[in-house]
Amino acid sequence: MTRDYDAIVLGLGGIGSGAAYWLAKRGVRTLGIEQFALGHARGESHDHSRIIRLSYVTAPYVRLAKEAYAAWQSVERDSGERVVFKTGGLDVGPRDGAIPLEGYADAMRSESVPFEWLDAGEIRRRWPAFAVGDDVRGLFQPDGGIVAAERATAAHQRSARAHGATLVENSPVTAIEASGGEIDVVAGGERYRTRHLLIAAGPWSNRALQHFGVKLPLEVTKEQAMYFRPRDVSKFAFGSFPVWIWMDDPSFYGFPVFGEEGAVKVTQDAGGKPVDPDTRSFEEDPDITARVSSFLSRVLPDAAGPQQLVKTCLYTLTPDRDFVIDRLADHPNVSVAIGAGHAFKFASVIGRVLGELAVDGATRSPIADFTIDRPILEMEAPPKTYMV
Ligand SMILES: Cc1cc2nc3c(=O)[nH]c(=O)nc-3n(C[C@H](O)[C@H](O)[C@H](O)COP(=O)(O)OP(=O)(O)OC[C@H]3O[C@@H](n4cnc5c(N)ncnc54)[C@H](O)[C@@H]3O)c2cc1C
């Protein structure tokens, strides 16, 4: 028996759950298919927290970030669940760091986003946990904060179902057949038919795209989030301590106390090794641990207490670190999103945009930079720029 839907979402991590929510909310008969249990920890979207911020390196990202906050507000209203927690955001690093702050300041200024330049003395005065030298400076943006990742994905899924979506779990999509305007999807022993397919497969993106003869130069890496028990936890309280990003190579970022009692989360950005998402381990990477620990001892020594917990998680990196949000040229009824290791904050708005691309064929959101056929994605061995 074939079951018919107006839209099928392949993958119910952060982005796919957002797509299912927005499609169902606008009355589209939607099926979401997930290969593992909903809320699983094998992909990119688990754990308590992700940074959300308006501070981004280009104006279109800043505009999309504004839309991201608005999208989460809709989710909060619909689900009755708070998912965004503002605590302020600090981009901080050496004046000659690998990720120049000027571009961020310019992009925010062009979009009328308020922010402050802070010198090292002011950073130390506001947040005494930062043991930064005088060569360091920062950009502070008060809307920066946390999206409660697992909670937000669960809220998307709950609200999608409340709006009529069907979500199935433990059902890997094993075959996709497109002919004419129809697409057949086989998953978990069932055959489904749809006119619109949305692919939000994270680390398994190329596997899903191969059904359409598309292969992108993606790198899947195993990253890790580490929780430390600060010596003086009062210096890291949510509401007074910001989310922060160290804008150098290597780049690190971290959170105030949130999710795990008495512990702060710190991670290295794009510090992990390439893995296969099916055979990867869940073991701690001692090289990342060493880099994070040494950074903390130097820059945030009060946070460098006992290590409480490590969680591994995958990134799906495009070579330029920009997203893919587009329709397939040869199959315009198939749309795809790839988050490039920084998309959770945008999960809801990207989900909405994917739905618009699928159903309306267009979106007003600023995604022109995220085409699937941009030159760097057509190269077999493209140069990689992960520090942005
Ligand atoms: C340690 C870490 C820290 C991060 N920090 C931040 C941050 O601070 N801020 C931020 O914005 N972003 C951050 N990110 C990035 C962000 O979490 C990801 O970009 C985002 O979660 C990607 O979501 P996704 O839906 O694309 O992928 P996923 O959550 O992996 O979802 C893809 C889903 O598709 C399913 N799937 C794949 N193939 C199939 C198939 N054939 N059949 C059925 N289901 C299938 C998978 O099982 C999976 O559930 C971080 C990521 C990590 C790992």
The ligand as a MOL file (V3000), in Angstrom:
LIG
                    3D

  0  0  0     0  0            999 V3000
M  V30 BEGIN CTAB
M  V30 COUNTS 53 58 0 0 0
M  V30 BEGIN ATOM
M  V30 1 C 29.2210 19.9840 19.4410 0
M  V30 2 C 28.3530 20.8400 18.5690 0
M  V30 3 C 28.1310 22.1600 18.9100 0
M  V30 4 C 27.3530 22.9820 18.1100 0
M  V30 5 N 27.1350 24.2700 18.4970 0
M  V30 6 C 26.2790 25.0440 17.7930 0
M  V30 7 C 25.9230 26.3210 18.2820 0
M  V30 8 O 26.3710 26.7580 19.3500 0
M  V30 9 N 25.0410 27.0600 17.5490 0
M  V30 10 C 24.4940 26.6020 16.3980 0
M  V30 11 O 23.7010 27.3210 15.7910 0
M  V30 12 N 24.8190 25.3810 15.8980 0
M  V30 13 C 25.6870 24.5940 16.5730 0
M  V30 14 N 26.0150 23.3500 16.1240 0
M  V30 15 C 25.5310 22.9270 14.7920 0
M  V30 16 C 24.0940 22.4900 14.8150 0
M  V30 17 O 23.8310 21.7220 15.9610 0
M  V30 18 C 23.7840 21.7230 13.5320 0
M  V30 19 O 24.1010 22.5400 12.4170 0
M  V30 20 C 22.3140 21.3370 13.4490 0
M  V30 21 O 21.9290 20.6360 14.6160 0
M  V30 22 C 22.0990 20.4790 12.2180 0
M  V30 23 O 20.8060 19.9020 12.2510 0
M  V30 24 P 20.3660 18.8970 11.1180 0
M  V30 25 O 18.9180 18.7150 11.2850 0
M  V30 26 O 20.9060 19.3290 9.8080 0
M  V30 27 O 21.1780 17.5430 11.4320 0
M  V30 28 P 20.7860 16.3130 12.3940 0
M  V30 29 O 20.3330 16.7900 13.6990 0
M  V30 30 O 21.9020 15.3440 12.3670 0
M  V30 31 O 19.5130 15.6920 11.6880 0
M  V30 32 C 19.5960 14.8930 10.5240 0
M  V30 33 C 18.6330 13.7580 10.7610 0
M  V30 34 O 18.3920 13.0410 9.5570 0
M  V30 35 C 18.2460 11.6900 9.8950 0
M  V30 36 N 18.4680 10.8900 8.6760 0
M  V30 37 C 19.5600 10.9330 7.8910 0
M  V30 38 N 19.4310 10.0530 6.8710 0
M  V30 39 C 18.2340 9.4570 7.0320 0
M  V30 40 C 17.5360 8.4440 6.3060 0
M  V30 41 N 18.0440 7.8570 5.2220 0
M  V30 42 N 16.3130 8.0690 6.7340 0
M  V30 43 C 15.7550 8.6670 7.8230 0
M  V30 44 N 16.3850 9.6070 8.5720 0
M  V30 45 C 17.6090 10.0020 8.1590 0
M  V30 46 C 19.3200 11.4960 10.9550 0
M  V30 47 O 19.1520 10.3110 11.7000 0
M  V30 48 C 19.1860 12.7540 11.7520 0
M  V30 49 O 18.2840 12.6120 12.8370 0
M  V30 50 C 26.7810 22.4920 16.9130 0
M  V30 51 C 26.9740 21.1480 16.5610 0
M  V30 52 C 27.7470 20.3270 17.3730 0
M  V30 53 C 27.9540 18.9080 16.9510 0
M  V30 END ATOM
M  V30 BEGIN BOND
M  V30 1 1 1 2
M  V30 2 1 2 3
M  V30 3 2 2 52
M  V30 4 2 3 4
M  V30 5 1 4 5
M  V30 6 1 4 50
M  V30 7 2 5 6
M  V30 8 1 6 7
M  V30 9 1 6 13
M  V30 10 2 7 8
M  V30 11 1 7 9
M  V30 12 1 9 10
M  V30 13 2 10 11
M  V30 14 1 10 12
M  V30 15 2 12 13
M  V30 16 1 13 14
M  V30 17 1 14 15
M  V30 18 1 14 50
M  V30 19 1 15 16
M  V30 20 1 16 17
M  V30 21 1 16 18
M  V30 22 1 18 19
M  V30 23 1 18 20
M  V30 24 1 20 21
M  V30 25 1 20 22
M  V30 26 1 22 23
M  V30 27 1 23 24
M  V30 28 2 24 25
M  V30 29 1 24 26
M  V30 30 1 24 27
M  V30 31 1 27 28
M  V30 32 2 28 29
M  V30 33 1 28 30
M  V30 34 1 28 31
M  V30 35 1 31 32
M  V30 36 1 32 33
M  V30 37 1 33 34
M  V30 38 1 33 48
M  V30 39 1 34 35
M  V30 40 1 35 36
M  V30 41 1 35 46
M  V30 42 1 36 37
M  V30 43 1 36 45
M  V30 44 2 37 38
M  V30 45 1 38 39
M  V30 46 1 39 40
M  V30 47 2 39 45
M  V30 48 1 40 41
M  V30 49 2 40 42
M  V30 50 1 42 43
M  V30 51 2 43 44
M  V30 52 1 44 45
M  V30 53 1 46 47
M  V30 54 1 46 48
M  V30 55 1 48 49
M  V30 56 2 50 51
M  V30 57 1 51 52
M  V30 58 1 52 53
M  V30 END BOND
M  V30 END CTAB
M  END
